[in-house]
Amino acid sequence: PEVLAFRSLQAQTATLISGAHALHFMTRASVTSTELDLHVHLRHRRDIGTWLLTSGYSFIPTLAQHPDFHLHIVGDTYRRATTRTPSGVCDVVTFQKAQSGGSTLNVRMIVSWTTPAATILCSPSTCLLNVITFNTAYCLFPRATLHERRALLLRYPDGSPIEPENVAEQHDALGFEPPLSHLEARQVTSIASNLSFPLGWRWIDDAATWVVSLDTVGVSGPLPANKHSTAMTHDPVSVCNYAIRYDSERGAWMDLGVAHASVLRYSYIISDELLIDKLCHAIEKKVEEERRKAEPALEGHR
C-alpha cells in the first residue's frame, strides 16, 4: 500500500526517480543502494516532504538548514538557505528511516527551481540518464548502459565541466568503469557516429531510448490543474526535447532550454528553436484569451 500511495503522489506532483535506483531498475540488478533520489518541482517540495515525514522518515538537516523541515522550506529562510546551480537544483533535503534489520533508508529530495528533468539531464555521465515516472521508465542510452556497461562524461549546458567528487568510485559502485572523457572516446570510436551514444536532437521517448510502460493498477493518476482543465495522462517529462552536442575539444554536453509561462502548470525542456517559436506564439495567444476571460470579473470589482 505504501508503494502505491507513493506512486499516486508521484503522479500528482510530477516527481521523478533517478540515480542508482533507476539504473538498477533498468539493468534488472538487485538494489543494494539504500539511497533513493527524488527529483521534485519547487512547488511540490512541501507535499513530498510531508508525505515522507508521515510515512516514518525523519528530516536530517545540514548545518545550513533549519532543523524543522516546514520552517526550512518557507519564505526568506528558504531563499537564503538555497543556491541555484547550472542544473537547476536549488536545494537537497535528506530524510532517513531506520529498518528492523539495522539498516537505514535514505531519501534525497532534490528540489529544482526549473524542472526536475533539467537536473537529471545535467547528470555527470550517460549511465545516470535513467528516469522513472509514475507510469513509465526511460533509459536514454540503453546500448551503452545496459549492454556495454560504459558511460560518457558530460558537461553542463553552458559548457562548464561537471566535477562530482570521487567520480571513479561512484561509477565503480554502480558496476561501471570510470566514464569516458572526450579524449578517451575519440580513441575508442568515432563518437559522432557511435550508436552507443546517439547525439543530436532527441526526445525522451525517441527511437534511441528504451521506454518501459509500468503497471498502474491501484495508482491514482495526475489531478487537473483547476476545475476548468482536464487531468494529464502522463508526466510532463514525456514531452522533454533536448539535444546532445559534441566536439573534439570540449566533449559532450546537454543543449537544453527551459520554457516557462504563467499559463503552464509546469516548465518544460525544449531545445528546438522552431518548436520554441511556435510554443511562444501559442502561449501568447492563450495568455490573451485568459486576459479577456478575466476582464468582466475585474470590471465587476471596480
C-alpha positions, 0 to 999 in steps of 0.5 A, a space after each residue: 500500500 505504501 508503494 502505491 500511495 507513493 506512486 499516486 503522489 508521484 503522479 500528482 506532483 510530477 516527481 521523478 526517480 533517478 540515480 542508482 535506483 533507476 539504473 538498477 531498475 533498468 539493468 534488472 540488478 538487485 538494489 543494494 543502494 539504500 539511497 533513493 533520489 527524488 527529483 521534485 518541482 519547487 512547488 511540490 517540495 512541501 507535499 513530498 516532504 510531508 508525505 515522507 515525514 508521515 510515512 516514518 522518515 525523519 528530516 536530517 538537516 545540514 548545518 545550513 538548514 533549519 532543523 524543522 523541515 516546514 520552517 526550512 522550506 518557507 519564505 526568506 529562510 528558504 531563499 537564503 538557505 538555497 543556491 541555484 546551480 547550472 542544473 537547476 537544483 536549488 536545494 537537497 533535503 535528506 530524510 532517513 528511516 531506520 529498518 528492523 534489520 539495522 539498516 537505514 533508508 535514505 531519501 534525497 529530495 532534490 528540489 529544482 527551481 526549473 524542472 526536475 528533468 533539467 537536473 537529471 539531464 545535467 547528470 555527470 555521465 550517460 549511465 545516470 540518464 535513467 528516469 522513472 515516472 509514475 507510469 513509465 521508465 526511460 533509459 536514454 542510452 540503453 546500448 551503452 548502459 545496459 549492454 556495454 556497461 560504459 558511460 560518457 562524461 558530460 558537461 553542463 549546458 553552458 559548457 562548464 565541466 561537471 566535477 562530482 567528487 570521487 567520480 571513479 568510485 561512484 561509477 565503480 559502485 554502480 558496476 561501471 568503469 570510470 566514464 569516458 572523457 572526450 579524449 578517451 572516446 575519440 580513441 575508442 570510436 568515432 563518437 559522432 557516429 557511435 550508436 552507443 551514444 546517439 547525439 543530436 536532437 532527441 526526445 525522451 521517448 525517441 527511437 534511441 531510448 528504451 521506454 518501459 510502460 509500468 503497471 498502474 493498477 491501484 495508482 491514482 493518476 495526475 489531478 487537473 490543474 483547476 476545475 476548468 482543465 482536464 487531468 494529464 495522462 502522463 508526466 510532463 517529462 514525456 514531452 522533454 526535447 533536448 539535444 546532445 552536442 559534441 566536439 573534439 575539444 570540449 566533449 559532450 554536453 546537454 543543449 537544453 532550454 527551459 520554457 516557462 509561462 504563467 499559463 503552464 502548470 509546469 516548465 518544460 525542456 525544449 531545445 528546438 528553436 522552431 518548436 520554441 517559436 511556435 510554443 511562444 506564439 501559442 502561449 501568447 495567444 492563450 495568455 490573451 484569451 485568459 486576459 479577456 476571460 478575466 476582464 468582466 470579473 475585474 470590471 465587476 470589482 471596480 
